Amino acid sequence: MEKEIYIIRHGETDLNAAGIVQGRGINSDLNDVGRAQGAAFYQHYKAVPFNKLYTSTLKRTHQTVKAFIEAGLPWEQLSGLDELAWGEWEGMTATEHSRAVFRELVEQWQAGNYDAKFDGGESPAEVRTRLQEAMDYIISKPDEHKILVCMHGRAMRLLCCMLTGKPLSEMADFPHLNTTLYRFKYRDGKFEMLDFNNTDHLK
């Protein structure tokens, strides 16, 4: 069985623009820039014969691919594609203290501590489990050969590590601009990256 999977991050929100953390627990809307990014992606890729669209359960992903939904592309929400939950830090304004706290957590991840997390949040190991469940579900559909997935920056970085066989500690190797595209071919249980951080639709 062979599949081609297009994975994009959602468009910009006001919280993105302000540098405020929004994880799984904040269900924010796209701003005007984000809606324009989603529209640009649609115009660039509307001719691709997608069989199915998968998004997270958060509306910023739904709004990014709204044009595909309105065009009638079959759509399913998977909670496994939701963003990593940042717990008590979600919605907090960026300060020197908060940036230092985040750096410390990311350094733990880079050192291989995938169980580290904020109070009330999720660890990379926990997100990896639900991402794997979501991908297993997507791969199990034999009639879906071209698939579009819209999800979130941190979760997308973790997923890219998983699909390329990299350790989660190397998640920073995958840039995650709003609506950036990563494209993979799946064949015989293996993934091959075809597109890396592609933002041609925004030019």
Backbone as a chain_set.jsonl record, in Angstrom:
{"seq": "MEKEIYIIRHGETDLNAAGIVQGRGINSDLNDVGRAQGAAFYQHYKAVPFNKLYTSTLKRTHQTVKAFIEAGLPWEQLSGLDELAWGEWEGMTATEHSRAVFRELVEQWQAGNYDAKFDGGESPAEVRTRLQEAMDYIISKPDEHKILVCMHGRAMRLLCCMLTGKPLSEMADFPHLNTTLYRFKYRDGKFEMLDFNNTDHLK", "coords": {"N": [[0.848, -1.2, 0.0], [0.521, 2.203, -0.85], [0.91, 5.619, -0.008], [0.494, 9.193, -0.148], [1.243, 11.84, 1.872], [0.356, 14.965, 2.896], [1.342, 17.341, 5.143], [0.48, 20.033, 7.067], [1.023, 22.983, 9.033], [-1.279, 24.894, 11.012], [-2.743, 28.145, 10.146], [-1.816, 31.572, 11.017], [-2.55, 32.874, 14.279], [-3.828, 35.428, 16.519], [-2.539, 35.052, 18.939], [-0.253, 33.631, 18.191], [1.024, 35.691, 16.757], [1.549, 37.451, 18.795], [3.323, 36.096, 20.329], [2.437, 34.461, 22.362], [1.848, 31.57, 24.278], [-0.004, 28.919, 22.972], [-1.498, 26.019, 23.471], [-2.825, 22.739, 23.505], [-4.971, 23.352, 25.068], [-6.046, 25.812, 24.402], [-8.34, 27.208, 22.306], [-8.103, 28.874, 19.82], [-8.955, 31.351, 17.292], [-8.114, 31.831, 13.779], [-6.298, 34.729, 12.666], [-6.511, 37.625, 10.429], [-4.24, 37.379, 8.826], [-3.681, 34.653, 9.092], [-5.973, 33.53, 7.913], [-5.594, 34.383, 5.298], [-3.256, 32.997, 4.708], [-4.194, 30.355, 4.764], [-5.989, 30.478, 2.611], [-4.201, 30.967, 0.524], [-2.737, 28.606, 0.535], [-4.739, 26.824, -0.265], [-5.306, 27.755, -2.888], [-2.926, 27.116, -4.126], [-2.756, 24.345, -3.92], [-5.191, 23.191, -4.607], [-5.744, 21.642, -6.823], [-4.666, 19.186, -6.342], [-5.472, 15.798, -6.1], [-6.797, 15.062, -3.474], [-7.883, 12.467, -1.273], [-8.798, 12.502, 1.304], [-9.181, 14.526, 4.224], [-7.615, 15.299, 7.218], [-7.782, 16.742, 10.43], [-6.768, 18.337, 13.53], [-8.685, 18.581, 16.592], [-9.028, 21.216, 17.103], [-10.115, 24.513, 16.357], [-8.517, 26.264, 14.87], [-7.117, 24.728, 13.067], [-9.222, 23.715, 11.489], [-10.202, 26.06, 10.352], [-8.049, 26.83, 8.781], [-8.028, 25.052, 6.649], [-10.459, 25.465, 5.543], [-11.484, 26.037, 2.954], [-11.03, 23.67, 1.525], [-12.742, 21.961, 2.905], [-15.211, 23.177, 2.366], [-15.262, 22.733, -0.341], [-15.942, 20.135, -0.449], [-14.243, 18.039, 0.272], [-13.775, 14.985, 1.912], [-13.715, 14.892, 5.45], [-12.151, 14.475, 8.605], [-11.854, 14.693, 12.129], [-9.188, 14.243, 14.37], [-8.271, 13.674, 17.615], [-5.761, 12.934, 18.341], [-4.064, 14.438, 16.814], [-3.933, 16.889, 17.97], [-2.417, 19.863, 19.421], [0.544, 19.81, 21.532], [-0.051, 19.927, 24.997], [0.524, 22.665, 27.033], [-0.071, 23.088, 29.617], [-0.086, 24.817, 32.697], [1.106, 27.067, 31.622], [-0.16, 27.887, 29.353], [-1.499, 30.453, 27.363], [-0.161, 32.449, 28.669], [1.521, 35.567, 28.849], [4.494, 36.362, 27.087], [7.495, 36.623, 28.833], [10.699, 37.527, 30.25], [11.144, 35.693, 32.289], [9.31, 33.601, 31.666], [10.271, 32.805, 29.174], [12.749, 31.819, 29.913], [11.996, 29.641, 31.486], [10.745, 28.03, 29.575], [12.923, 27.546, 27.891], [14.472, 25.972, 29.569], [12.862, 23.677, 29.818], [12.806, 22.776, 27.143], [15.506, 22.226, 26.822], [15.721, 20.016, 28.481], [14.254, 18.191, 26.969], [15.886, 18.075, 24.706], [18.018, 16.815, 25.794], [17.113, 14.299, 26.007], [15.121, 13.679, 27.836], [12.141, 12.773, 27.59], [9.886, 12.691, 29.079], [9.553, 14.949, 30.505], [7.606, 17.762, 31.512], [5.295, 20.565, 31.832], [3.318, 21.471, 34.722], [0.124, 20.12, 34.548], [0.338, 19.8, 31.865], [1.486, 18.156, 28.808], [3.881, 15.639, 27.983], [6.534, 15.1, 25.549], [6.698, 12.328, 25.145], [4.136, 11.456, 25.799], [2.612, 12.779, 23.869], [3.688, 11.625, 21.591], [2.629, 9.025, 21.769], [-0.139, 9.405, 21.252], [0.003, 10.586, 18.732], [1.071, 8.466, 17.28], [-1.058, 6.667, 17.392], [-2.945, 8.109, 15.909], [-1.666, 8.225, 13.38], [-1.48, 5.514, 12.771], [-4.165, 4.953, 12.434], [-4.778, 6.593, 10.206], [-3.109, 5.443, 8.246], [-4.275, 2.987, 8.043], [-6.382, 3.084, 6.286], [-7.265, 1.859, 3.322], [-8.209, 2.96, 0.905], [-7.53, 5.589, 0.801], [-5.362, 7.474, -0.719], [-4.072, 9.894, -1.286], [-3.512, 12.282, 1.06], [-4.417, 14.956, 3.164], [-3.227, 16.657, 5.961], [-3.862, 18.755, 8.666], [-2.363, 20.363, 11.301], [-0.469, 21.135, 14.245], [2.3, 23.207, 15.392], [4.357, 22.26, 17.39], [3.529, 19.608, 17.817], [3.647, 18.745, 15.184], [6.373, 18.877, 14.675], [7.26, 16.826, 16.361], [5.959, 14.673, 15.143], [7.229, 14.659, 12.636], [9.803, 13.887, 13.402], [9.201, 11.282, 14.227], [8.33, 10.097, 11.792], [10.579, 10.249, 10.197], [12.417, 8.789, 11.556], [14.081, 9.988, 13.37], [15.391, 10.824, 16.645], [13.27, 12.176, 19.225], [14.504, 14.28, 20.432], [15.583, 15.802, 18.459], [13.715, 17.509, 17.451], [13.788, 20.225, 16.911], [14.956, 20.435, 14.459], [13.083, 20.681, 12.53], [11.602, 23.218, 11.061], [8.73, 25.341, 11.692], [6.864, 27.235, 10.366], [3.815, 29.13, 10.003], [1.389, 27.413, 8.198], [3.349, 25.976, 6.836], [4.596, 23.288, 4.789], [5.1, 19.831, 5.031], [5.859, 16.958, 3.231], [5.204, 13.558, 2.67], [5.987, 10.29, 1.437], [4.459, 7.169, 1.803], [5.226, 3.802, 1.964], [5.105, 0.33, 2.101], [5.361, 0.223, 4.91], [7.22, 2.198, 5.478], [8.365, 5.608, 5.628], [9.08, 8.291, 3.439], [10.543, 11.425, 3.109], [9.354, 13.977, 1.054], [8.983, 16.694, 0.72], [10.295, 19.497, 2.424], [9.598, 21.77, 4.858], [8.129, 23.535, 3.129], [7.109, 26.519, 1.779], [6.16, 27.628, -0.549], [3.667, 28.465, -1.434], [3.179, 30.819, -0.131], [4.618, 32.782, -1.327]], "CA": [[0.0, 0.0, 0.0], [1.295, 3.431, -0.963], [0.167, 6.849, 0.266], [1.219, 10.463, -0.109], [0.646, 12.57, 2.986], [0.707, 16.379, 2.989], [1.143, 17.754, 6.531], [0.709, 21.466, 7.227], [0.666, 23.649, 10.29], [-2.373, 25.86, 10.877], [-2.395, 29.533, 9.9], [-1.488, 32.428, 12.162], [-3.549, 33.418, 15.198], [-3.326, 36.609, 17.237], [-1.611, 34.603, 19.98], [1.011, 33.395, 17.491], [1.632, 36.984, 16.417], [1.971, 38.105, 20.039], [4.293, 35.267, 21.031], [1.789, 33.87, 23.537], [1.744, 30.12, 24.131], [-1.326, 28.314, 22.842], [-1.361, 24.583, 23.28], [-4.058, 21.973, 23.301], [-6.045, 23.879, 25.896], [-6.548, 27.103, 23.923], [-8.996, 26.97, 21.017], [-8.125, 30.216, 19.244], [-9.299, 31.533, 15.884], [-7.131, 32.468, 12.918], [-6.453, 36.163, 12.391], [-6.597, 37.897, 8.992], [-3.049, 36.805, 8.183], [-3.869, 33.201, 9.054], [-6.976, 33.193, 6.899], [-4.956, 34.587, 3.991], [-2.328, 31.886, 4.514], [-4.992, 29.189, 4.41], [-6.509, 30.69, 1.256], [-3.074, 30.821, -0.397], [-2.439, 27.172, 0.435], [-5.793, 26.214, -1.077], [-5.121, 28.12, -4.289], [-1.728, 26.446, -4.633], [-2.862, 22.884, -3.877], [-6.572, 22.735, -4.805], [-5.815, 20.669, -7.914], [-4.188, 17.88, -5.881], [-6.66, 14.959, -5.896], [-6.839, 14.484, -2.129], [-8.998, 11.582, -0.939], [-9.272, 12.698, 2.68], [-8.603, 15.592, 5.038], [-7.608, 15.08, 8.666], [-7.337, 17.868, 11.24], [-6.94, 18.2, 14.973], [-10.028, 18.979, 17.036], [-8.989, 22.645, 17.412], [-10.694, 25.208, 15.204], [-7.54, 26.942, 14.019], [-6.823, 23.842, 11.939], [-10.414, 23.665, 10.631], [-10.292, 27.322, 9.616], [-6.962, 26.885, 7.804], [-8.378, 24.24, 5.467], [-11.895, 25.691, 5.336], [-11.835, 25.987, 1.532], [-11.096, 22.258, 1.142], [-13.973, 21.425, 3.499], [-16.34, 23.728, 1.618], [-15.242, 22.125, -1.674], [-16.492, 18.788, -0.331], [-13.263, 17.004, 0.604], [-14.124, 14.265, 3.144], [-12.942, 15.473, 6.553], [-12.281, 13.824, 9.906], [-11.048, 15.269, 13.201], [-8.527, 13.272, 15.237], [-7.697, 14.34, 18.791], [-4.34, 12.605, 18.388], [-3.321, 15.461, 16.08], [-3.957, 18.142, 18.732], [-1.129, 20.389, 19.874], [1.023, 19.48, 22.876], [-0.617, 20.775, 26.051], [1.557, 23.335, 27.827], [-0.519, 23.156, 30.994], [-0.266, 26.088, 33.398], [1.716, 28.169, 30.891], [-0.941, 28.251, 28.163], [-2.124, 31.772, 27.412], [0.648, 33.394, 29.431], [2.303, 36.528, 28.077], [5.928, 36.076, 27.076], [8.364, 37.473, 29.656], [12.031, 36.946, 30.399], [11.021, 34.509, 33.146], [8.65, 32.505, 30.958], [11.181, 32.309, 28.134], [13.781, 31.022, 30.587], [11.355, 28.385, 31.889], [10.564, 27.231, 28.364], [14.247, 27.084, 27.447], [14.882, 24.883, 30.458], [12.104, 22.484, 29.454], [13.275, 22.315, 25.834], [16.831, 21.644, 27.033], [15.495, 18.661, 29.001], [13.862, 17.351, 25.831], [17.058, 17.882, 23.848], [18.9, 15.888, 26.504], [16.512, 12.968, 25.953], [14.094, 13.472, 28.86], [10.879, 12.975, 26.879], [8.782, 12.687, 30.045], [9.484, 16.269, 31.148], [6.44, 18.557, 31.105], [4.793, 21.522, 32.796], [2.145, 21.02, 35.485], [-1.108, 20.157, 33.774], [0.639, 19.689, 30.442], [1.84, 16.866, 28.244], [5.271, 15.427, 27.624], [6.695, 14.568, 24.195], [6.395, 10.895, 25.126], [2.673, 11.303, 25.784], [2.128, 13.219, 22.561], [4.113, 10.6, 20.635], [1.691, 7.906, 21.834], [-1.399, 9.697, 20.549], [0.335, 10.781, 17.326], [1.209, 7.141, 16.673], [-2.404, 6.128, 17.226], [-3.564, 8.83, 14.795], [-1.052, 7.803, 12.124], [-1.891, 4.129, 12.515], [-5.531, 5.035, 11.923], [-4.722, 7.15, 8.852], [-2.472, 4.468, 7.363], [-5.125, 1.789, 7.933], [-7.451, 3.292, 5.307], [-6.653, 1.456, 2.043], [-8.692, 3.718, -0.25], [-7.082, 6.982, 0.914], [-3.998, 7.463, -1.255], [-3.52, 11.243, -1.105], [-4.094, 12.722, 2.323], [-4.012, 16.265, 3.697], [-3.313, 16.723, 7.422], [-3.583, 20.072, 9.227], [-2.142, 20.176, 12.737], [0.119, 22.201, 15.06], [3.74, 23.294, 15.28], [5.163, 21.365, 18.22], [3.124, 18.238, 17.51], [4.145, 18.436, 13.848], [7.804, 18.605, 14.804], [7.388, 15.485, 16.931], [5.548, 13.715, 14.12], [8.29, 14.579, 11.626], [10.84, 13.027, 13.988], [8.723, 9.902, 14.187], [8.242, 9.584, 10.429], [11.924, 10.182, 9.612], [13.266, 7.938, 12.374], [14.959, 10.781, 14.231], [14.954, 10.909, 18.044], [12.457, 13.357, 19.509], [15.404, 15.354, 20.862], [15.966, 16.583, 17.282], [12.509, 18.156, 16.927], [14.096, 21.58, 16.441], [15.445, 20.362, 13.082], [11.957, 20.848, 11.623], [10.971, 24.538, 11.213], [7.264, 25.218, 11.65], [6.14, 28.457, 10.037], [2.388, 28.904, 9.802], [1.013, 26.732, 6.943], [4.448, 25.27, 6.177], [4.233, 21.953, 4.322], [5.985, 18.664, 4.973], [5.168, 15.954, 2.416], [5.812, 12.239, 2.815], [5.473, 9.105, 0.759], [4.421, 5.982, 2.656], [5.189, 2.564, 1.201], [5.624, -0.87, 2.772], [5.688, 0.482, 6.306], [8.276, 3.196, 5.626], [8.066, 6.962, 5.183], [10.133, 9.038, 2.77], [10.196, 12.838, 3.027], [9.399, 14.531, -0.296], [9.027, 18.157, 0.842], [10.75, 19.939, 3.744], [9.355, 23.175, 5.197], [7.794, 24.185, 1.873], [6.176, 27.639, 1.899], [6.053, 28.243, -1.87], [2.329, 29.057, -1.585], [3.155, 32.133, 0.513], [5.482, 33.72, -2.054]], "C": [[0.885, 1.253, 0.0], [0.384, 4.635, -0.717], [1.099, 8.045, 0.131], [0.502, 11.349, 0.891], [1.216, 13.986, 3.036], [0.367, 16.841, 4.409], [1.459, 19.24, 6.651], [0.368, 21.906, 8.649], [-0.478, 24.625, 10.013], [-1.845, 27.263, 10.593], [-2.218, 30.332, 11.179], [-2.722, 32.816, 12.964], [-2.976, 34.67, 15.858], [-2.334, 36.218, 18.324], [-0.254, 34.258, 19.374], [1.75, 34.711, 17.278], [2.192, 37.673, 17.659], [2.998, 37.285, 20.82], [3.755, 34.636, 22.299], [1.558, 32.384, 23.281], [0.285, 29.691, 24.009], [-1.129, 26.833, 22.541], [-2.707, 23.946, 23.036], [-5.248, 22.597, 24.016], [-6.596, 25.22, 25.46], [-7.057, 26.932, 22.493], [-9.195, 28.3, 20.299], [-8.492, 30.197, 17.767], [-8.1, 32.052, 15.101], [-7.363, 33.973, 12.883], [-6.494, 36.373, 10.867], [-5.412, 37.304, 8.229], [-3.216, 35.296, 8.041], [-4.888, 32.772, 8.023], [-6.407, 33.358, 5.484], [-3.961, 33.462, 3.689], [-3.072, 30.62, 4.094], [-5.532, 29.284, 2.993], [-5.401, 30.496, 0.221], [-2.697, 29.354, -0.566], [-3.474, 26.481, -0.448], [-5.587, 26.511, -2.555], [-3.954, 27.349, -4.907], [-1.931, 24.938, -4.794], [-4.262, 22.342, -4.159], [-6.707, 21.7, -5.91], [-5.292, 19.289, -7.512], [-5.406, 17.012, -5.566], [-6.67, 14.254, -4.532], [-8.069, 13.595, -1.971], [-9.598, 11.9, 0.418], [-8.499, 13.831, 3.335], [-8.725, 15.209, 6.505], [-7.11, 16.355, 9.351], [-7.344, 17.468, 12.707], [-8.37, 18.591, 15.328], [-10.128, 20.481, 17.292], [-9.311, 23.465, 16.171], [-9.684, 25.959, 14.357], [-7.078, 26.049, 12.868], [-8.008, 23.788, 10.98], [-10.474, 24.909, 9.751], [-9.211, 27.43, 8.541], [-7.334, 26.161, 6.518], [-9.867, 24.36, 5.137], [-12.294, 25.537, 3.872], [-11.905, 24.545, 1.028], [-12.378, 21.615, 1.67], [-15.18, 21.892, 2.695], [-16.413, 23.162, 0.202], [-15.696, 20.668, -1.652], [-15.497, 17.687, -0.041], [-13.673, 16.305, 1.898], [-13.153, 14.623, 4.269], [-13.221, 14.714, 7.843], [-11.349, 14.497, 10.906], [-10.471, 14.145, 14.061], [-7.874, 14.011, 16.405], [-6.21, 14.036, 18.937], [-3.466, 13.617, 17.681], [-3.301, 16.804, 16.802], [-2.535, 18.572, 19.123], [-0.753, 19.835, 21.245], [0.399, 20.445, 23.875], [0.506, 21.336, 26.908], [1.111, 23.578, 29.271], [-0.665, 24.568, 31.521], [0.292, 27.287, 32.643], [0.914, 28.596, 29.67], [-1.616, 29.612, 28.365], [-1.326, 32.82, 28.153], [1.44, 34.309, 28.495], [3.789, 36.207, 28.19], [6.684, 37.107, 27.91], [9.743, 36.826, 29.694], [11.97, 35.669, 31.228], [10.411, 33.348, 32.382], [9.549, 31.941, 29.861], [12.276, 31.437, 28.739], [13.227, 29.661, 30.999], [11.17, 27.468, 30.686], [11.898, 26.699, 27.854], [14.715, 25.898, 28.277], [14.159, 23.584, 30.103], [12.602, 21.909, 28.131], [14.663, 21.679, 25.961], [16.714, 20.234, 27.62], [15.11, 17.708, 27.878], [15.059, 17.053, 24.948], [18.062, 16.922, 24.476], [18.305, 14.477, 26.57], [15.482, 12.674, 27.024], [12.721, 13.773, 28.247], [9.661, 12.915, 27.79], [8.625, 14.038, 30.74], [8.289, 17.052, 30.617], [6.112, 19.562, 32.19], [3.608, 20.917, 33.544], [0.894, 21.184, 34.642], [-0.906, 19.982, 32.285], [0.951, 18.268, 30.017], [3.329, 16.823, 27.944], [5.359, 14.977, 26.166], [6.37, 13.078, 24.102], [4.885, 10.654, 25.067], [2.094, 11.705, 24.436], [2.505, 12.195, 21.489], [3.128, 9.429, 20.613], [0.419, 8.206, 21.059], [-1.17, 10.019, 19.073], [0.464, 9.438, 16.608], [-0.151, 6.51, 16.431], [-3.109, 6.789, 16.042], [-2.987, 8.368, 13.46], [-1.403, 6.361, 11.779], [-3.289, 4.097, 11.916], [-5.538, 5.529, 10.48], [-4.164, 6.127, 7.864], [-3.38, 3.27, 7.118], [-6.199, 1.899, 6.862], [-6.932, 3.005, 3.888], [-7.07, 2.291, 0.842], [-8.263, 5.186, -0.226], [-5.609, 7.059, 0.518], [-3.309, 8.822, -1.151], [-4.258, 11.892, 0.049], [-3.535, 14.083, 2.694], [-4.253, 16.271, 5.195], [-2.993, 18.146, 7.852], [-3.501, 19.947, 10.739], [-1.381, 21.367, 13.318], [1.636, 22.078, 15.103], [4.535, 22.284, 16.085], [4.815, 19.906, 17.931], [3.641, 17.818, 16.141], [5.641, 18.134, 13.879], [8.044, 17.203, 15.358], [7.028, 14.423, 15.897], [6.617, 13.561, 13.043], [9.465, 13.748, 12.131], [10.44, 11.561, 13.878], [8.773, 9.323, 12.78], [9.607, 9.447, 9.769], [12.883, 9.318, 10.431], [14.262, 8.687, 13.244], [14.498, 10.686, 15.685], [14.176, 12.195, 18.279], [13.312, 14.54, 19.949], [15.804, 16.26, 19.698], [14.767, 17.301, 16.663], [12.777, 19.558, 16.381], [14.625, 21.594, 15.017], [14.343, 20.609, 12.061], [11.291, 22.204, 11.877], [9.457, 24.417, 11.071], [6.591, 26.579, 11.497], [4.659, 28.138, 9.845], [2.1, 28.483, 8.364], [2.198, 26.138, 6.195], [4.036, 23.84, 5.873], [5.401, 20.987, 4.455], [5.212, 17.573, 4.229], [5.948, 14.643, 2.467], [5.172, 11.231, 1.878], [5.534, 7.951, 1.746], [4.328, 4.754, 1.762], [5.809, 1.44, 2.023], [6.13, -0.58, 4.182], [6.755, 1.527, 6.547], [7.842, 4.533, 5.046], [9.303, 7.582, 4.537], [9.699, 10.496, 2.655], [10.394, 13.349, 1.599], [9.509, 16.049, -0.296], [9.382, 18.521, 2.269], [10.456, 21.421, 3.91], [9.042, 24.017, 3.949], [6.751, 25.283, 2.1], [6.005, 28.37, 0.556], [4.708, 28.955, -2.062], [2.24, 30.456, -0.972], [3.963, 33.178, -0.247], [4.671, 34.609, -2.974]], "O": [[1.859, 1.345, 0.747], [-0.764, 4.661, -1.163], [2.316, 7.931, 0.275], [-0.701, 11.583, 0.776], [2.422, 14.171, 3.201], [-0.786, 16.739, 4.828], [2.581, 19.661, 6.369], [-0.443, 21.299, 9.348], [-0.617, 25.121, 8.895], [-0.659, 27.54, 10.771], [-2.442, 29.829, 12.28], [-3.794, 33.056, 12.409], [-1.778, 34.936, 15.763], [-1.394, 36.961, 18.605], [0.783, 34.554, 19.967], [2.938, 34.831, 17.577], [3.189, 38.39, 17.583], [3.488, 37.731, 21.858], [4.517, 34.312, 23.209], [1.125, 31.991, 22.198], [-0.552, 30.052, 24.836], [-0.646, 26.463, 21.471], [-3.604, 24.542, 22.44], [-6.396, 22.396, 23.618], [-7.529, 25.728, 26.083], [-6.305, 26.56, 21.592], [-10.317, 28.792, 20.185], [-8.362, 29.18, 17.085], [-7.181, 32.638, 15.673], [-8.49, 34.438, 13.052], [-6.509, 35.404, 10.107], [-5.57, 36.792, 7.121], [-2.924, 34.731, 6.987], [-4.699, 31.769, 7.334], [-6.706, 32.567, 4.59], [-3.842, 33.027, 2.544], [-2.642, 29.904, 3.189], [-5.537, 28.298, 2.256], [-5.639, 29.922, -0.842], [-2.376, 28.911, -1.668], [-3.124, 25.647, -1.284], [-5.684, 25.608, -3.386], [-4.0, 26.977, -6.079], [-1.354, 24.322, -5.689], [-4.503, 21.15, -3.971], [-7.685, 20.952, -5.936], [-5.457, 18.325, -8.26], [-6.292, 17.452, -4.833], [-6.566, 13.031, -4.445], [-9.151, 13.915, -2.462], [-10.768, 11.608, 0.667], [-7.326, 14.062, 3.04], [-9.801, 14.841, 6.975], [-6.14, 16.969, 8.908], [-7.854, 16.411, 13.08], [-9.17, 18.897, 14.444], [-11.195, 20.973, 17.66], [-8.845, 23.16, 15.073], [-9.981, 26.268, 13.203], [-6.691, 26.549, 11.812], [-7.81, 23.815, 9.766], [-10.762, 24.824, 8.557], [-9.433, 28.055, 7.503], [-6.991, 26.611, 5.425], [-10.454, 23.465, 4.529], [-13.343, 24.962, 3.58], [-12.75, 24.228, 0.192], [-13.02, 20.826, 0.976], [-16.067, 21.099, 2.378], [-17.489, 23.112, -0.394], [-15.821, 20.036, -2.701], [-15.854, 16.51, -0.097], [-13.9, 16.982, 2.901], [-11.938, 14.655, 4.074], [-14.361, 14.358, 8.14], [-10.208, 14.831, 10.585], [-11.181, 13.211, 14.432], [-7.022, 14.875, 16.199], [-5.48, 14.79, 19.58], [-2.257, 13.662, 17.912], [-2.713, 17.763, 16.301], [-1.6, 17.771, 19.152], [-1.621, 19.44, 22.023], [0.33, 21.648, 23.622], [1.332, 20.594, 27.439], [1.831, 24.2, 30.051], [-1.287, 25.418, 30.884], [-0.021, 28.424, 32.994], [1.272, 29.573, 29.013], [-2.221, 29.875, 29.404], [-1.762, 33.967, 28.261], [1.961, 33.863, 27.473], [4.277, 35.83, 29.256], [6.531, 38.312, 27.713], [9.923, 35.703, 29.222], [12.648, 34.687, 30.925], [10.927, 32.232, 32.434], [9.582, 30.729, 29.647], [12.681, 30.437, 28.146], [13.912, 28.646, 30.876], [11.414, 26.265, 30.775], [11.995, 25.545, 27.437], [15.283, 24.942, 27.75], [14.77, 22.515, 30.089], [12.799, 20.7, 28.009], [14.958, 20.699, 25.277], [17.516, 19.358, 27.294], [15.571, 16.568, 27.831], [15.238, 15.923, 24.492], [18.856, 16.294, 23.776], [18.922, 13.567, 27.124], [15.007, 11.542, 27.126], [12.206, 14.884, 28.37], [8.531, 13.071, 27.328], [7.665, 14.246, 31.482], [7.993, 17.014, 29.423], [6.578, 19.445, 33.323], [2.975, 19.975, 33.067], [0.637, 22.255, 34.092], [-1.869, 20.013, 31.519], [0.717, 17.31, 30.754], [3.953, 17.851, 27.682], [4.364, 14.519, 25.604], [5.83, 12.62, 23.095], [4.42, 9.755, 24.367], [1.189, 11.047, 23.921], [1.719, 11.931, 20.579], [2.826, 8.899, 19.544], [-0.056, 7.366, 20.294], [-2.043, 9.759, 18.244], [0.022, 9.29, 15.468], [-0.377, 5.89, 15.392], [-3.788, 6.119, 15.265], [-3.736, 8.143, 12.509], [-1.6, 6.033, 10.609], [-3.568, 3.317, 11.006], [-6.219, 4.959, 9.628], [-4.696, 5.969, 6.766], [-3.263, 2.607, 6.087], [-6.863, 0.91, 6.556], [-6.226, 3.837, 3.317], [-6.346, 2.328, -0.153], [-8.599, 5.943, -1.136], [-4.723, 6.75, 1.315], [-2.097, 8.89, -0.951], [-5.48, 12.035, 0.019], [-2.338, 14.337, 2.56], [-5.344, 15.934, 5.656], [-1.966, 18.695, 7.453], [-4.441, 19.486, 11.386], [-1.63, 22.503, 12.916], [2.193, 21.002, 14.884], [5.314, 21.521, 15.514], [5.706, 19.065, 17.812], [4.031, 16.666, 15.951], [6.113, 17.235, 13.183], [8.921, 16.48, 14.884], [7.703, 13.4, 15.784], [6.88, 12.448, 12.586], [10.059, 12.987, 11.367], [11.241, 10.711, 13.487], [9.208, 8.188, 12.59], [9.78, 8.618, 8.876], [14.036, 9.134, 10.041], [15.184, 8.085, 13.794], [13.309, 10.483, 15.929], [14.406, 13.195, 17.598], [12.879, 15.687, 19.844], [16.307, 17.362, 19.917], [14.797, 17.66, 15.486], [12.069, 20.023, 15.488], [14.736, 22.664, 14.418], [14.617, 20.734, 10.867], [10.497, 22.331, 12.81], [8.959, 23.504, 10.411], [5.848, 27.021, 12.373], [4.3, 26.997, 9.556], [2.534, 29.147, 7.422], [2.065, 25.821, 5.013], [3.234, 23.246, 6.594], [6.527, 21.278, 4.051], [4.057, 17.294, 4.55], [7.171, 14.617, 2.329], [3.983, 11.307, 1.568], [6.533, 7.772, 2.442], [3.451, 4.673, 0.901], [6.902, 1.586, 2.572], [7.182, -1.069, 4.594], [7.165, 1.737, 7.688], [7.057, 4.59, 4.099], [10.422, 7.419, 5.022], [8.608, 10.778, 2.159], [11.461, 13.178, 1.01], [10.074, 16.627, -1.225], [8.85, 17.942, 3.216], [11.005, 22.245, 3.179], [9.627, 25.082, 3.749], [5.643, 25.006, 2.56], [5.739, 29.572, 0.525], [4.635, 29.95, -2.784], [1.307, 31.2, -1.274], [3.991, 34.343, 0.151], [5.233, 35.46, -3.664]]}, "num_chains": 1, "name": "protein.A"}
